[in-house]
Amino acid sequence: MANSIYLDNQATTPLDPAVLEVMLPFLTSKFGNPHSASHAYGWETEAAIDVARAQVSSLIKAQEPNEIYFTSGATEANNLAIKGTMQAYGRERPHMVTVNTEHKCVLETMRYCESMGFSLTVVPVNAKGLVEIDSLEKAITNKTAIVSVMAVQNEIGTIQDIKTIATLAHSKGALFHTDAAQGFGKIPLDVQDMTIDLMSISGHKIYGPKGVGALYVKKGVRLVSQIHGGTQEDGLRAGTQAPALCAGLGMAASLAETSMITEHTRIRHLQETLLNALINLYPPLVVNGSLDERWVGNLNISFPGINGDRLIANLRAIALSSGSACSSGSATGSFVLKALDLPKELISSSLRLGIGRFTTEEDIQIAIEHFKSALEKLGKL
Ligand SMILES: Cc1ncc(COP(=O)(O)O)c(C=O)c1O
């Protein structure tokens, strides 16, 4: 939208022009079904999907590209990982473990499995938004089939200690799954080094298209398919593959791989500039969640003493997310911030600012000016 500064990169990201470029031929002339094995129309789209699988595989350092299964997004990948695991292993191991700040598509999928007769332990996070290893250790038993802990939290940006948690899950014989929708392409996620068994990713959080994602499934892990039909994706996910979307996700992964380190430094600088300026304007400001263990593109902040709705009403020129309602979809406030045990006042005055690849220094300066005039209007400067 014209004249609006986009700081909602956790909700979704704009498509990178280089991603659009690789997608376009598959929306026009290269329209073949990748499963049409008898002619060139099929071969060229099949080849594009192979390239995309290799690009995603390279970013997460999978052992083989065929450990990547394309889905419609991270929601579907999470469903496949959790339901697929419980249907494959749940008879011997009927228990699941997750954390109370997971995305709804993990929590609700686990609750669905619970309604089907499996048992669930939801471990709380501490005040910084991090899960305590001791609490997890107590929760995981020799009946646990899957431990699911997200890599980067979508509202507060906190990064969990995935390698330690995966090792803990394995020590009790459980599989480890991570919802990496917000971490994939932003922080290094090496599935072999971190011993991840299952990892969900999404295209539209990394400047790729919406409607595509993938599940990494470590070789040897058995999953029961959730979409039945043809033999696409090695029989694990039926349905004609979407060459344009897969090619877009592959290119997005490739761009993220080459720019990850420089982008981290650049975005960290923008985050610090914005945070320092906002603290100068309003010293009581509080950062929600650990500032150290955090994806640098995320700032979840509260303005104690200010009515959150009034602040947002005065910040319409910035596309941001309100931690008090929109991001949680609940009128009673974010369940994630509640999980951190924050006082009501901090929850109701919280905002999430998401800095991304296309955020410029100028955008940050303009955003600071908007905050300044909003605080002035509210008589807080
Ligand atoms: C942590 C997390 N998991 C899962 C999802 C769902 O991803 P998708 O939109 O690809 O289904 C999101 C998107 O908001 C997310 O932030």
The ligand as a Gaussian input file, in Angstrom:
#p B3LYP/6-31G(d) Opt

LIG

0 1
 C        5.552000     -20.518000      13.191000
 C        4.578000     -20.707000      12.088000
 N        4.179000     -21.953000      11.781000
 C        3.324000     -22.186000      10.785000
 C        2.808000     -21.164000      10.032000
 C        1.856000     -21.482000       8.919000
 O        2.542000     -21.386000       7.701000
 P        1.765000     -21.448000       6.308000
 O        1.144000     -20.105000       6.116000
 O        2.829000     -21.742000       5.304000
 O        0.759000     -22.529000       6.392000
 C        3.189000     -19.852000      10.320000
 C        2.616000     -18.726000       9.559000
 O        2.054000     -17.800000      10.101000
 C        4.107000     -19.619000      11.367000
 O        4.507000     -18.390000      11.685000

